[in-house]
Amino acid sequence: ITIKGDAELSQKLQAIESDLDIDWEAKKAENVGDIAAHEIGNQLRSLYKWGQRTLNSLTMDVDEYLHEEARSLPPRAELDSFYQAVEQLALETDRLEARINRIERQSTRVKPGKPAAKKSKKTTGKKNTGTTDKAHGE
């Protein structure tokens, strides 16, 4: 469902509606009397509760049928596992993106035409005598 309009106005109207406390039974009692209005209210509340229970039951039955009987949808455990794997992949993708961004920032710090700073060479422990070792080609 797509709803277009002013969200702030909608929130204000919702707040006003939730603050309303209209006694519909009293309004109806003016026409049909107190006892009849109270009974009508009880019947409407009962009907509403029945509708909610029926809707919940139907939703669960359809869900079970689609997953277990018709096998139109994968079992719940399989779906949960898939959703967890997708969430894990999203986290890893975000981490990889952050790492790529960090590497890109570091690479732009090196000025074009200027070589990056050289690391010092590790010493091998041999003294440099200025002569080469012919046996090893050094």
N, C-alpha and C positions, 0 to 999 in steps of 0.2 A: 504494500500500500504506500503510495506516495502522497504526502501531504505538503501543500505549498502554502506559505503565508508567514505572518509575523509570529515568530516563536515567543517573543516577550508577551504579546497580547494573549496568545494561547495559554501561557503560564499564568497570567493574571486571571483569565477567565476560569481556569482550572482551580486556582486558589479561592476565587469567589464561590464557585460551585461547591467546593469541599467545605466551605464555611456555612453554607446554607443548611439549615436544619428545619425543613418544612415538615410539619405534622400533617401528612396527607390524610390520615384517618380522621383528624378533627375537621379538615376541609370537607371530607366526604360525609361526615356525621351531620353536617348542616342540611344535607339533602335526604339522607336515608336513616338517620338516627345513630346513636352511639353503638348499640349492640351490633347492628348490621355492618357499620363501618369497621368495627373491630374485627368482625368475622371475615369481612372482605380482605382486610389487611393481613390477617393470619393465613388466609388461603393464598394470597399473592406471595407472601414470604415463603410459604411451603412450596409453591410452584417454582419459585426462583431456586430454592435449594435443590429441588428435584432436578431442575434443568442443569444445574452445575454438576451434580453427581452423575447424571446421564452423559453429559459432555465428557467428563473425566473418564468414565467407564468406556465410552465409545472410542476415545482417543487411545486408551491403553489397549483395547481390543484390536483396533486397526494396526497399531504399532506392532503388537505381537504377531498378528496375521502376516504382515508384510515381511517381518524379520524371520519368523520361524516356520510358518505354514507355506506361504507362497514362495519364500526365498527370493523375493524381489529385491530385498535389501540385505546387505551382509549382517551377520549376527552382531549384537551390541559389543561384545568383547573385541571383535575384529575392528569395528569402527573406532572404539576407544583407543586401541593400539595404533591405528592409522592416524588418528588425530594427534596422539602424543608424538608420533614420528614426524608429522608435519610441523608441529610446534618446535621440536628439537631442530629440525632443518632450518626453520625460520631464525632461530637463535644463532645457529652456526653461520648462516648467511649474513646476519647482521654483524657478527664478529669479523667475518672475512671482509666485509665492506669497510668496516672501521680500520682494519689492518691495511687494506689497499689505500684508503685515504691517507693514513699516516705515512705510508711509504711514498705516496705521491707528494705529500707536503715536504718530506725530507729530500726528495729528489729535486724539487724546485728550489731548495735552498742553495744548491750547488750552482754557481754562476756559469753560464755558457762560456766556453773558451778558457776557463780556469779549471785545471785538474783538481779532483778531490784530494784532500790531505792524505799523504802517504803514511802508511803504518810503518813503524820501524821494523827492520829485519831482525829475526831472532839469530843469535849467535850459535854456532855449532860447537863451540868449545875449542876449536883449533885456532892456533895463532896464525896470523897472516904474516908470513915471512917474505912475501914478495916473490917466492919461487913456486913453480907448479910441480905437482906430483905427476910424473909422466906415466906411472902405472895406472893411475885412476883418471887421467885426463883433466886433472884439476889445475 
